[in-house]
Amino acid sequence: MKKLIVSTIMLLSAVMILSAQPQPVYEQYFTNERLRLDITFAGDLNTQSVFLENLHKEEFWSGSKKNLVDPFDYGDYYYKVFNSNNELIFSKGFNTLFREWRTTAEAKTTKRSFASSYWIPFPKEAVKVVFYERLKETGKLVELESFNIDPNDKLISMEVENDFKINKIIYNGVPSDKVDLLFIAEGYTQEQMDKFRADAERFAGYLFDIEPYKSRKEDFNIWAVESVSKDSGTDIPHQNIWKNTVLSSNFYTFYIDRYLTVSDQRGVASVASNAHCDAMYVIVNTEKYGGGGIYNFYGLSMADNRVAAEVFVHEFGHSFAGLADEYYTSEVAYEEFYNFNVEPWEPNITTLVDFSKKWEAMITTGAPIPTPNDESYKGVVGLFEGGGYMAKGIYRPVFNCRMKANNAESFCPVCTAAINRMIDYYAK
């Protein structure tokens, strides 16, 4: 009965979030193609700038044609599209590797730039695209930069950027009514494409072995792009290993051994330019432990480690559903990543500043608050201190969850509800 009540709460919560948003009529404002904006973020700890580099018209808009205005209020950044009457017709929250870098010690003394790309449905008429930053001091979004875009601009590139083969791993229906997950090959040579196809099918299996994805399999399409690299593997700079790969991925991001990323996200988007995708996940052809996941940006991890399944679903939790890390003892490069005086936007951690918007209604009856970090409370939804890389001042929902540790059996009820809401956004 308790599980039924919790499931009902999660379902009602998802329906309320989606139905509360007035949605524009897709066909009134957009074609069936998509527009890619190549954006550069640049700055340091105290300053940042946003530049529009290029525009690309691409064949497929795979996203929902029903839910165009993002209902979640997730992400350290947002972009919003306004028509000539200043009406909001599309929006999306996201994170960047640049934002993470700005919390490192290096950002105090050095200026850097990071390349990114973002998609919107291709507009029928001129629009304004506005980028926003969420201020760490207040949690509020403020405008960073805006760009006026004319869809008839002759300098919008229509160049086909690659001819990589796209494989259909699982197909359950029209892309605009499904979550389209695209696996991207990194560090696979032409001779290793049979291995990549097998790895992509294996990763799809990992996803649907765990709830809530297992119960939502019919809401997904899975694709795989055979992006060929000259060399096999990936860069491991602190071991003086360098590989010529299609995405130039590397370990040792921010000088952390296990942090595997692609610094130029624009390259990831370019590889995906001919494919359907709502979410991109890079499978890196290595057995070395590592990975990363950045909300509405990309996720990636190693192909062949013994915990490849666990790391994949964890990193996909970041990149797809906006879930926070719940661990607080592992080495990270960040300094004061969260402000204790602001409620984090991630659905699975809280500073108690605005806890009523999180999982307060899901706490197990009789659970002590705060809840002791003791295995005797395993299975209890409560308020466990420690999360978001901090041992004090931030709380998580359960003793152990897949967003905390690889040895967790599953996602907790709070993370499960958040994943279901995101699937509904694309598939309902």
URVENJO-V647840 format. One record per helix or strand. SS is the DSSP state (a for helix, b for strand). FROM is the first residue (numbers start at 1). TO is the last residue. If there is no record, write none. Layout:
# URVENJO-V647840
<<SS/FROM/TO> <SS/FROM/TO>>
This chain:
# URVENJO-V647840
<<a/2/19> <a/26/29> <b/30/43> <b/48/58> <b/77/82> <b/88/94> <a/97/101> <a/105/108> <b/112/123> <b/127/134> <b/141/149> <b/157/157> <b/166/170> <a/175/177> <b/179/186> <a/190/207> <a/213/219> <b/220/225> <b/235/236> <a/237/239> <b/241/241> <b/250/250> <a/253/255> <b/259/259> <b/261/261> <a/265/271> <b/279/284> <b/291/294> <b/298/302> <a/308/321> <b/349/350> <a/355/357> <a/360/362> <b/371/371> <a/375/377> <b/384/387> <b/390/396> <a/413/427>>
